[in-house]
């Protein structure tokens, strides 16, 4: 009986991990026959789990939508990830879900085994999430756009005061902002919409057949779409560090520019800003050695910034010691 119960929990976990399963795939993962899988599916149905199935040699199973949320079976890393995500949501990064996130976090932390509870508590004490530090988006709008992306259902929205008919594909988090990758039917082109700038909600449209994503890389398209190509000043910076190091150190969002590897020990940053001073500060804040490749006038602003910082720091302190200035003043 214990083995059967454990197998049922394993089957339920697999059904929750992806949308569709073939019977033989489930049998291989569980180490049983397809006949045993059918019997276990029937047992789960008797327990109230809505499991849809298709007949035939390639028959499969799908966990359906029931009247209540079934118990979720989470692995250790999944449980920690959910807890950390709820802490971020409670900080107000998505409007309208702060209080529910706190309630859900309390329930999850009560059910966590001690080894995971300590990990989550450690993360909670180390993370400081301040509300209001980035644009917030409406939770209902995010949910509606997510559902439309998954169902391949067009939506009508207002963006910048203009009505748009779009085919939504993906939601992308870029730095502090959420973006919707969608095909604009009115303009006949791909666009990246900043979600917090969508006016009000969205209205459902007709279902559509998915198009190939632009360039085959949704993330690269959005990154290029939100790059500051329209900024007054453009610059190319050479960082003397690997691409991975600069990516972690850079405090600006992807909208501040694009990184590309140069070799194993350096990378290029193509960026832009409204002032040369802003470009100089942006590069300096990474804390990584760099060179200005272009434009030449930016080099003068970097040099002036360095001189200003040196003056602000004041003269270097003189350490006291035998024969030193401080020692001589005492003798005098």
C-alpha positions as CSV (number, residue, x, y, z in Angstrom):
1,X,0.0,0.0,0.0
2,X,2.9,2.4,0.8
3,X,4.5,1.7,-2.6
4,X,1.1,2.3,-4.3
5,X,0.6,5.6,-2.5
6,X,4.1,6.7,-3.3
7,X,3.6,5.8,-7.0
8,X,0.3,7.8,-7.1
9,X,2.1,10.8,-5.7
10,X,4.8,10.4,-8.3
11,X,2.2,10.1,-11.1
12,X,0.4,13.2,-9.8
13,X,3.7,15.1,-9.7
14,X,4.5,14.2,-13.4
15,X,1.0,15.2,-14.5
16,X,1.6,18.6,-12.9
17,X,5.0,19.1,-14.5
18,X,3.8,19.4,-18.1
19,X,0.6,19.6,-20.0
20,X,0.4,16.3,-22.0
21,X,1.8,12.9,-21.3
22,X,1.7,9.7,-23.4
23,X,0.9,6.6,-21.4
24,X,4.1,4.8,-22.3
25,X,6.2,7.9,-21.2
26,X,4.5,7.9,-17.8
27,X,5.1,4.1,-17.5
28,X,8.8,4.5,-18.3
29,X,9.2,7.3,-15.8
30,X,7.5,5.4,-13.1
31,X,9.0,2.0,-14.0
32,X,5.7,0.2,-14.4
33,X,3.5,-1.0,-17.2
34,X,1.0,1.1,-19.1
35,X,-1.7,-1.1,-17.6
36,X,-0.6,0.0,-14.1
37,X,-0.6,3.6,-15.2
38,X,-4.3,3.3,-16.3
39,X,-5.2,1.8,-13.0
40,X,-3.4,4.6,-11.1
41,X,-5.1,7.2,-13.2
42,X,-8.5,5.6,-12.3
43,X,-7.5,5.8,-8.6
44,X,-6.6,9.5,-8.9
45,X,-10.0,10.1,-10.5
46,X,-11.7,8.3,-7.6
47,X,-9.9,10.8,-5.3
48,X,-11.3,13.7,-7.2
49,X,-8.5,14.6,-9.6
50,X,-9.8,15.6,-13.1
51,X,-7.6,13.7,-15.5
52,X,-8.5,13.8,-19.2
53,X,-7.4,11.0,-21.5
54,X,-7.3,10.1,-25.2
55,X,-7.7,6.5,-26.5
56,X,-5.6,4.7,-29.1
57,X,-2.0,3.3,-29.3
58,X,-0.7,6.9,-28.7
59,X,-3.2,7.6,-26.0
60,X,-2.2,10.2,-23.4
61,X,-3.2,11.9,-20.2
62,X,-3.7,15.5,-19.1
63,X,-4.5,17.0,-15.7
64,X,-7.7,18.8,-16.3
65,X,-9.2,21.8,-14.6
66,X,-11.3,21.0,-11.5
67,X,-13.4,22.8,-9.1
68,X,-10.6,23.3,-6.6
69,X,-6.8,23.6,-6.8
70,X,-5.3,20.1,-6.3
71,X,-2.4,19.7,-3.9
72,X,0.9,20.8,-5.5
73,X,3.9,18.5,-5.2
74,X,7.0,20.7,-5.2
75,X,10.7,19.6,-5.1
76,X,13.1,21.3,-2.7
77,X,14.4,23.9,-5.2
78,X,10.8,24.6,-6.4
79,X,9.6,25.2,-2.9
80,X,12.4,27.7,-2.2
81,X,11.9,29.4,-5.5
82,X,8.2,29.9,-4.8
83,X,8.9,31.3,-1.4
84,X,11.4,33.8,-2.7
85,X,9.0,34.8,-5.6
86,X,6.2,35.4,-3.1
87,X,8.5,37.7,-1.0
88,X,9.2,39.7,-4.1
89,X,5.5,39.9,-5.0
90,X,4.7,41.0,-1.4
91,X,7.1,43.9,-1.8
92,X,4.7,45.4,-4.3
93,X,6.4,44.7,-7.6
94,X,3.1,43.5,-9.0
95,X,0.2,45.6,-7.8
96,X,-2.8,44.0,-6.2
97,X,-1.2,40.8,-5.0
98,X,0.8,42.0,-2.0
99,X,-1.6,40.8,0.7
100,X,-2.4,37.4,-1.0
101,X,1.3,36.9,-1.5
102,X,1.9,37.3,2.2
103,X,-0.9,34.9,3.1
104,X,0.4,32.3,0.6
105,X,4.0,32.7,1.9
106,X,2.8,32.1,5.5
107,X,1.1,28.9,4.5
108,X,4.0,27.6,2.5
109,X,6.6,28.4,5.2
110,X,4.4,26.5,7.8
111,X,4.5,23.4,5.6
112,X,8.1,23.4,4.7
113,X,10.4,20.8,6.3
114,X,12.9,22.2,8.7
115,X,15.8,22.0,6.3
116,X,14.0,24.1,3.7
117,X,12.5,26.4,6.3
118,X,16.0,27.4,7.4
119,X,17.1,28.1,3.8
120,X,14.0,30.3,3.1
121,X,14.6,32.1,6.4
122,X,18.2,32.7,5.5
123,X,17.2,34.1,2.1
124,X,14.6,36.3,3.8
125,X,17.0,37.8,6.2
126,X,19.6,38.5,3.4
127,X,17.2,39.9,0.9
128,X,15.9,43.5,1.3
129,X,13.1,44.2,-1.2
130,X,12.0,47.8,-1.1
131,X,8.6,48.7,-2.6
132,X,8.2,51.4,-5.1
133,X,11.7,51.0,-6.7
134,X,10.5,50.0,-10.1
135,X,7.3,50.4,-12.1
136,X,4.5,48.1,-10.9
137,X,2.1,46.3,-13.2
138,X,-1.4,45.1,-12.6
139,X,-1.7,41.5,-11.6
140,X,-4.9,41.0,-13.6
141,X,-3.3,42.5,-16.7
142,X,-0.4,40.1,-16.4
143,X,-2.7,37.2,-15.9
144,X,-4.8,38.1,-18.9
145,X,-1.8,38.6,-21.2
146,X,-0.2,35.3,-20.0
147,X,-3.5,33.4,-20.8
148,X,-3.7,35.0,-24.2
149,X,-0.1,34.0,-25.0
150,X,-0.7,30.5,-24.0
151,X,-4.0,30.1,-25.8
152,X,-2.8,32.0,-29.0
153,X,-5.6,34.4,-28.6
154,X,-5.4,37.9,-30.0
155,X,-6.1,40.9,-27.8
156,X,-7.1,44.5,-28.3
157,X,-5.4,47.1,-26.2
158,X,-4.6,50.8,-26.0
159,X,-0.9,51.8,-25.9
160,X,0.2,55.4,-25.7
161,X,-3.4,56.4,-26.3
162,X,-3.7,54.5,-29.6
163,X,-5.8,51.3,-30.1
164,X,-3.9,48.2,-31.2
165,X,-4.8,44.8,-32.4
166,X,-2.0,42.4,-31.5
167,X,-1.1,38.7,-31.4
168,X,0.7,38.2,-28.0
169,X,3.5,35.7,-27.8
170,X,5.7,36.2,-24.7
171,X,6.0,38.2,-21.5
172,X,9.6,39.3,-21.0
173,X,11.1,40.8,-17.9
174,X,13.8,43.4,-18.9
175,X,15.6,45.0,-16.0
176,X,12.9,46.7,-13.9
177,X,10.1,46.5,-16.5
178,X,7.8,43.9,-18.1
179,X,7.4,43.8,-21.9
180,X,4.9,42.0,-24.1
181,X,6.3,40.6,-27.3
182,X,3.5,40.7,-29.8
183,X,2.8,41.1,-33.5
184,X,1.0,44.3,-34.2
185,X,-1.7,43.6,-36.9
186,X,-2.3,47.2,-37.6
187,X,1.3,48.0,-38.3
188,X,2.1,44.6,-39.7
189,X,5.3,44.3,-37.5
190,X,6.7,42.8,-34.3
191,X,6.8,45.1,-31.3
192,X,7.8,45.1,-27.6
193,X,5.1,46.8,-25.5
194,X,6.0,48.0,-22.0
195,X,3.2,46.4,-19.9
196,X,2.9,49.3,-17.4
197,X,2.2,51.6,-20.3
198,X,-0.8,49.7,-21.5
199,X,-3.9,51.8,-20.8
200,X,-6.4,49.8,-18.8
201,X,-7.1,46.2,-19.5
202,X,-7.2,44.1,-22.7
203,X,-10.1,42.8,-24.8
204,X,-10.0,39.3,-26.2
205,X,-9.8,38.9,-30.0
206,X,-9.7,36.0,-32.4
207,X,-7.5,33.0,-32.1
208,X,-4.4,32.9,-34.4
209,X,-1.9,30.5,-35.7
210,X,1.5,31.2,-34.2
211,X,4.1,32.9,-36.4
212,X,7.9,32.1,-36.2
213,X,9.3,34.4,-33.5
214,X,11.4,37.3,-34.9
215,X,14.9,36.1,-35.6
216,X,14.1,32.9,-33.8
217,X,15.1,34.6,-30.5
218,X,12.4,36.5,-28.6
219,X,14.8,37.7,-25.9
220,X,17.3,39.2,-28.4
221,X,14.4,40.9,-30.3
222,X,13.1,42.5,-27.1
223,X,16.6,43.5,-26.0
224,X,17.3,45.2,-29.3
225,X,13.8,46.8,-29.4
226,X,14.2,48.5,-26.0
227,X,17.9,49.5,-26.7
228,X,18.5,53.3,-26.5
229,X,19.0,53.8,-30.3
230,X,17.1,57.0,-30.1
231,X,19.2,58.5,-27.3
232,X,21.0,61.8,-28.1
233,X,24.5,60.3,-27.5
234,X,25.7,56.8,-28.5
235,X,28.8,55.1,-27.1
236,X,30.9,52.0,-27.3
237,X,32.7,51.0,-24.1
238,X,35.4,48.3,-23.8
239,X,35.2,46.5,-20.5
240,X,38.3,44.6,-19.4
241,X,36.3,41.7,-17.9
242,X,34.5,38.6,-19.3
243,X,30.9,39.1,-20.5
244,X,29.5,37.2,-17.6
245,X,31.2,39.4,-15.0
246,X,30.0,42.6,-16.6
247,X,26.4,41.3,-17.0
248,X,26.3,40.7,-13.2
249,X,28.0,44.0,-12.3
250,X,26.0,46.2,-14.6
251,X,23.4,48.0,-12.5
252,X,21.3,49.4,-15.4
253,X,18.5,47.6,-17.2
254,X,18.9,46.0,-20.6
255,X,17.3,49.2,-22.0
256,X,20.6,50.9,-21.1
257,X,22.5,49.0,-23.9
258,X,23.7,45.8,-25.4
259,X,26.7,43.7,-24.4
260,X,28.7,41.4,-26.7
261,X,31.8,39.4,-26.1
262,X,35.1,40.5,-27.6
263,X,37.3,37.7,-26.3
264,X,37.7,35.6,-23.2
265,X,38.8,38.5,-21.0
266,X,36.9,41.5,-22.4
267,X,33.6,42.6,-23.9
268,X,31.9,45.5,-25.7
269,X,29.0,47.6,-24.4
270,X,26.9,49.5,-27.0
271,X,24.9,52.0,-25.1
272,X,23.4,55.5,-25.2
273,X,22.1,58.3,-23.0
274,X,20.8,61.8,-23.1
275,X,24.0,63.3,-21.8
276,X,27.7,62.4,-22.0
277,X,27.9,62.8,-18.2
278,X,25.3,60.0,-17.8
279,X,27.3,57.7,-20.0
280,X,30.5,58.3,-18.0
281,X,28.7,57.6,-14.7
282,X,27.0,54.5,-16.1
283,X,30.3,53.0,-17.1
284,X,32.0,53.9,-13.8
285,X,29.3,52.4,-11.6
286,X,30.1,48.9,-12.8
287,X,33.3,49.0,-10.8
288,X,35.2,47.4,-13.8
289,X,38.2,48.8,-15.7
290,X,37.1,50.2,-19.0
291,X,38.1,52.2,-22.1
292,X,36.0,54.6,-24.2
293,X,36.2,53.6,-27.8
294,X,33.6,56.0,-29.1
295,X,32.8,58.9,-29.2
296,X,36.1,60.8,-28.5
297,X,34.3,63.6,-26.6
298,X,33.2,61.0,-24.0
299,X,36.8,60.5,-23.0
300,X,37.0,64.1,-21.8
301,X,33.9,63.6,-19.6
302,X,35.3,60.5,-18.1
303,X,38.6,62.3,-17.4
304,X,36.7,65.2,-15.8
305,X,34.6,62.8,-13.7
306,X,37.8,61.1,-12.4
307,X,39.4,64.4,-11.5
308,X,36.2,65.6,-9.7
309,X,36.1,62.4,-7.7
310,X,39.8,62.7,-6.7
311,X,39.2,66.3,-5.5
312,X,36.1,65.2,-3.6
313,X,38.1,62.5,-1.8
314,X,40.6,65.1,-0.5
315,X,44.4,64.8,0.0
316,X,45.6,61.3,0.9
317,X,46.1,60.7,4.6
318,X,49.6,60.5,5.9
319,X,50.4,57.6,8.2
320,X,52.3,58.3,11.4
321,X,55.6,56.4,11.8
322,X,59.3,56.8,12.4
323,X,60.6,59.7,10.4
324,X,57.2,60.5,9.1
325,X,55.5,63.9,8.9
326,X,53.4,63.1,12.0
327,X,56.5,62.1,13.9
328,X,58.3,65.2,12.9
329,X,55.5,67.5,14.0
330,X,55.6,65.9,17.4
331,X,59.3,66.5,17.7
332,X,58.7,70.1,16.8
